[in-house]
């Protein structure tokens, strides 16, 4: 079973986010690569979860008033 992915972790730079093990950046057990995988908050900023495929649906724009 997969672990719950944290949206805003306290110190994302200390963990490798490449798999469900969430290893410390200093001991990557899975061999996912030579560098740790960054958390999306490090790559895209604090609002990373508000855009893209997993974003909440935006409310529809209000209708424009007619000129008649």
C-alpha positions in Angstrom: 0.0 0.0 0.0 1.3 3.4 -1.0 2.0 6.0 1.7 0.1 9.3 1.7 2.0 11.9 -0.2 2.5 15.1 1.9 1.4 18.3 0.2 3.6 20.7 2.1 6.4 18.8 4.0 8.4 20.7 6.6 11.9 20.0 5.2 11.5 18.5 1.7 15.2 18.8 1.0 16.0 16.0 3.5 14.1 13.3 1.7 14.2 11.6 -1.7 10.7 11.6 -3.1 11.3 9.1 -5.9 9.4 6.1 -4.5 7.2 5.1 -1.6 10.2 4.5 0.7 10.9 8.3 1.3 14.6 7.6 2.1 16.8 10.2 3.7 18.7 12.1 1.0 22.0 10.6 2.4 20.9 6.9 2.2 18.9 6.2 -0.9 18.1 2.5 -0.6 16.1 2.0 -3.8 18.8 3.0 -6.2 16.4 5.4 -7.9 19.3 7.3 -9.3 22.5 9.1 -8.2 20.6 12.2 -7.1 17.5 12.5 -4.9 14.1 13.2 -6.5 12.9 16.6 -5.4 9.4 17.2 -4.0 7.1 19.3 -6.3 7.1 22.2 -3.8 10.8 22.5 -4.4 10.4 22.6 -8.2 7.1 24.6 -8.6 6.6 26.5 -5.4 4.1 26.4 -2.6 1.1 26.5 -4.9 2.2 23.4 -7.0 -1.0 21.5 -6.2 -3.3 24.2 -7.6 -2.4 23.8 -11.3 -2.0 20.9 -13.7 -3.8 17.6 -13.8 -4.5 17.3 -10.1 -5.8 20.8 -9.6 -9.3 21.4 -8.3 -11.8 22.4 -10.9 -12.0 26.2 -11.2 -15.5 27.6 -10.7 -17.1 28.6 -14.0 -16.8 32.3 -15.0 -19.9 34.3 -14.3 -22.0 35.1 -17.4 -21.4 38.4 -19.0 -24.3 40.9 -18.8 -26.1 41.5 -22.1 -26.2 45.0 -23.6 -29.9 44.9 -24.4 
